[in-house]
Amino acid sequence: MSAQNQIKDINPKIKEKFIKEYLPQKYYHRHSDIDIFVNITITQILNYNTLLTAENSEYIQQNFNENYNYNYYDEIIEQKKQELDKIKKEGINTSEKNKNKKKSILSFEFPEFEIYFIAKLFVDGMERKPECQTKLLFNSKNMNQYISMRFKYKDLTTDSYINLNLYSMQLPEEKSLLATAKIFLFDDNLNLYQGRHIFPLNKTQIKENNDINLIDKELDMLINTFYEKEFKQTLNYYGDKEGIPINNNMSNKDIFNTYFFNYEKNIPEIKTEYMINYDNKLQDLLTQTEKAYIVIKFPSFKNTVIYEEDISEDYKKVFKYSIPNKENINNANNTNNNIINKYTSWIYDPSINIGKKENDFLKRDNPISEKFSILARGNDDLFSRDMRLSPVDRIKINELLNTPDFIKLENKDITLFWSYRYELKKNNTPYALTKIMNSVKWGDVKSENEFLKNILIPWPKVEIYDILYMLSRKFSVNKLYPNNDEGIMNNLNGMKELRRIAIKKLGEHSNEELNFILLQLVQAIRYEDISVKDINTDLVKFLIDRCCKDTVLASSFFWFIECEADSSDQNNPKNKKNEKNDIITIFDMIKKKFLEELKKYPETKSIIDNEIEFKEELVKISSKLSHVSKVDNKKRELRKLIDGDEKNMMQETEHYLPIDPKIKIKGTIAQECSVFKSAKCPVKYTFNVTPETKENNLLEDKDHFRIMFKYGDDLRQDQLILQMINYMDSLLKKVHLDYEFTSYKVLATSKSDGFVEFVPNSTTIFDILHTHKEIKPYYEELSNGNKDVLESMLNSYINSCAGYCVVTYILGIGDRHLENLMIDNKGRLFHIDFGYILGKDPKPYPPPIKLCKEMVDCMGGKNSPKFEEFKQKCVNAYWVLRENAKVIVNMFYLMIDSGIPELNNVEMLNKLNDKFAPGFNKQQAQNSLLSNLEESVDAFFPVLMEKIHKWAQYMK
């Protein structure tokens, strides 16, 4: 039936009701009344293959063939088919079979692509943080990706747009950005976009013409009229509620397939045959263009939304301006309802859950507070001292306090913190000092002095994480590492004074506290006013003075500086060559100055010299082994080198361990020394601990200390991750939560070698499953049949498993397989090898949380009480660490210029911050964590990859 014939069959009353209710003509909304977050949904990509060059397509195909063994899958599929045939022949009860029904490999589909989007909102020409990233998408069937920006419609400007970047995981990182799209939020008539629209995807390889051609317009009109899903849901809701009588000859769906709203003419019209045959016409249009398009679904409102700022109360009274709500639409004669209501329930979008209206009291602005705020931002502290937080400002400040400090505040938030600086100081509000610091008008002498003298110096207690931020790149006074504030580098006196005060406050902390953050403090040196002509900055002098007086500090400081002075590094920031050499030269000069200063402390100097000698001896051994082929030959050569006829320094001389200078060793147990079968062939040593330092050995076997020395490996990333895991462990223990983390040490002694403490009496889950098939029988064997011991071990396993699941999820630890998951003889699980962090992973489709099926089975399965206990432990740990998100992220911020490959820009820190679900409340964050947990347990493809990994290991 044609559209023209359909319209004749519609009752005129139904038509009038439909047009009045669903097709806006007379009424409209202002954008300034829409008090919800800007949001879009990516629904479809059209002509995706046109984005790929021939070279990219060939690379993807080749990479796919290399990574997927078709014969392997064919064997598994054939095996599954035989199992199904057997079930049919034996006539197993169908209901019993369905109880334990699992997803079959026969239903697995290989991905069409591996892509994800990153969306950035721009308002008034400025990017509004944070950016949003979709999950990894594998096919076009489940494309719907809802994106909500942390910015509201009411605050938009006419030029607002979303920049959408499309990345491919199948291409090398440098070529992963395939295309970009500029998603405007207002059309040419300054009406807010609604419904579905298309936007061209511009290839990054060539400069695209952004002019909209006729095919683009035709495509957009076609897609904009295709409202089947949304209109059906709308009619189901309003039709049933209002009791709309529908003609027997037409269904609800037919009504909405008949009408569309022509936005160019601003009138409702009847769909033509051309529009009704949507799929065919869409394909026909796409064959006429080589462009690719992204289909975006904007929220649909009942009426047109125009760009219009808020109107004053006086204007409302004079003109009786009103925006229609449901009541005054149904009652056209009601002229008394002239109150402008904030937009809440008028939106029609299934993805958005509108909550209850806020308390009106909290919405009211305090005129006195506004006046004080303006005066305060004008650097006049006369009124600021008497400012008291209003309820709405208190809520806003609490929301902002736990956000990372390196994220730039909006102007209104800057004013907020500056206005209440005295009250925040008076209450010693946690995390507030750095926010006030960010609201200072740096470069303005009056503003700087007012903050430094009246706020910072008298602040009740400056925490260690506050000091770290003061010494970070944000307040850099080194032109090689400019800070984030433009135009400040020519007037750095205020920031120099800030750093001097920070160092003075640093002196109030203990050696133990300093040792914990010493890695970050060494990195902070590069942000000092330092050069090859003058290295005597306040921070350098402070660190040398404190470290000379403490052996543990001295040892750590020397090796941290040694790493930075190592000129073999290939991963430094992309500075000019002479600038790169300058910073290496500077650290080398600091190292020499430190060793010279150590001469005043002969005992500490002798320990450092001894450690250097010991490390050089290990380098010599590893260097000789590197020229020997095959692991077995390396092992034999190692025995000769450490226990041969020639006198060996390690056997004859006592040495202090760089990884723990409180322990002295002499000689090795040759039969326990070995070479590992891996790419870099690290060497394991078992040393004898001298009698006088046994009490400093915290291990069970106090007579021996086991280490791995890695030669040709950069351990700085592992060193940082283990520092953060230890810090998270300390945060949890402060609230009496002990997750039994296995604390082993890692020390990078250069950019290409270092020490790793070897955890004794531990084995990999890979080896456990190889010998026992499951994890639990291994525990039963360890317990020797003692049920109490077994229960204790299983509790330790669940406890440690929960702790590591949460910290590896937060830190985005990748490349998890059964060979880097270990269990010790107490039952505690722990992770090793942190080569991939912050979301990077060489494996396809990594689960968000590192939890395999075998680990869950050891707890009794998904439906067991032990697994429920495990989930609750995960939630408890996540809540505590989430409250300390700012500190964790800030500690990583100080490492962005360290040269660690996986941590080379601030964008990586945004991924870390996203793991704490900053936009969620406590319950939502919990639900997000548990959802990721369930997804990880049910993950199918990682299990398949693990089987391939096992097979590869056995074939070695």
C-alpha angles and dihedrals in degrees: 000000000000123000091246091056092044093058091057090059094057118100108243090231091054090049092050092046091048095049093045094047103038110017110064118214112143102027130065141169131228118237089227090066095056104097098183134097121274108257141172136179122221104218108167147002116217122204093001094166092063088070092064120082119218088255092053093047091051091048092051093048093048092046091048092052091049095050101042121062105205093191090057092053092044090056093050093045092049090049091051091049091053090050090052092049090050091051090052093048094048090048097226113195107269095217091052090048093052093053091069097030113151132186108275124223085232089073094052116115125198113236123265088211142339108232141144136185132228115201124200123186119218120195123177089354094303128107113243113215142256107050118212128231127198124219120264110283122211105176142012095246095080100029097133103122115176114208122189118188120209091241129088130235092235091064097051124118126214093259094053116136142159118236107213118196121194117209131188120214090197094069131067114276094253090056098035095103102088104170147342133218130197107218109197117204097203126047126224090278091053092250117142112251113251134183124004123340136164127232126189117253107223116212116235094217095067136026109259129212106241095197112122110239129199094267090053091053093046092049092049093050091048094049093042091059094050100093100141098131098039096042092048091054091046093051092046089056102040098028094058092040096050096034094233108192109232123202111251090232092060133054126214089257091053091057093056093042087056100055135053133170114243103215094189093057092029091225136107115255139181117260115248126223085258091062096040092056088062102156097048094046092046092055091045092054094046092055088058094061137048092208125110121223138198119217112218125191112208121195112277118228126193092242139026114283114217129193105256131142123232115285123229121250091245091056091050091052094049099043099027089226114189141175112217120245127186094278098054092042090059092042107046092175093061103107097159095073098089098140116122108226123201111252109260120129100021094084119101109205122123091207094063123075109201111206131203120300116271120253107279090223091061091050095058117100118225107231091203092052090049091053092048090048093056092047092047094051086052088067094253109132095183094101098026092073089064097042116124124196115258117218094253093047091049090055092048094048092049089053092052100042096078096045118106113274096225090066108095116244121232117249093254091052091048089055091047096056094041092051094053098036094118096050091046089051092047091053093041086229110202115248092004098108095069092047091053087047089057091051094057115110095236113205091036106103095205094051092045094050092046091054098041097046102033103031114020103038096047094039105132098234126359107206123219093248089054090054092050090055092050088056095046131102090271087076098031116154093184113099090211086067106033117197124241097261113092117225095016098100091081093057109040102147093105093050092046089055090047090055092048091054090047091054090048090052088047089061090065092066126088127255089249091057091045092051090055094056097030091108090060093042091056089053089050090063090076090063093055125102089265137143141160087268095055125020096161099106123153092255094049092049092047094050095046092048095049096040094050089060096053125054097209092048091046093053094048093044093051095052093044090052091044090058093051092047092052106112094196092080115123097181104067119131114282098265127144114283096252092046091051090051090047095060091046090049090049092054090046090053090049090051091053092046090050093050090048091051090048090066086080087062103048096177094055091041092055091051092052092047089049092052091050091051091049093050092048090053091054091048090054091052093047091046091055091046091052089067092055118089124223125025096252091055090048090054092052092047090049092056090052093049096050101033106022133123093273117082110261123208093220092055097044103036134062115235137188115231112242089209090057114010092189089071123074121196136193125189132345138251097243097199091057094050115096147157119245122231101241139106096276095033098224116205123234117212130189110203131192112239115224115246095244093057099041091100089061091056106096094191125101091244098059093175094065140043122197125203141165118225112206117202119193092016129113106224099176093102093051088047091054095046093050089048089055093046089052090049092050089048089055091050091053093046090053088067091042097258111136112186093177096240115188104237111204125162131243123187125184107210093183137349090276108036144031150137131282120190110235114227107223125220094024134121137187123258085235091064092042092055091045092058103027104025088219135044100233096063087057089058091046089054092049092050093053090223094305105138094199092053090046092051091049091051093049090050090051089048093052092044096050092040091056092048095050093043090059099042094045089048092052094045092044094233110190139189093052114171135149093272095063095045110085139183125203128210091268090061095252118144120216140169130237135186113042102191094138122049142161094037100314115132134165091210121087117247098003113194115245092239123040101238122127129197093253090057092052092046089057087060091053099268135287095300097048126110089238091060091050088051089050092052092050090051089052091052093048092051092046093052092053095046092044089059088057096044094119094056093047093049093045091054089056089047090067090057100056093101095041094099095245102152098221093048108051106126144028091251089072089057091056088061090052091049092049090061088069091059094231094185095053132084120234095272094046091049090051092050090049092052093047091047090054089047093054091045090053094050092050095043109132106184097053088056089054091049090049090055089052089049090052091050091050091051093052091050093056 
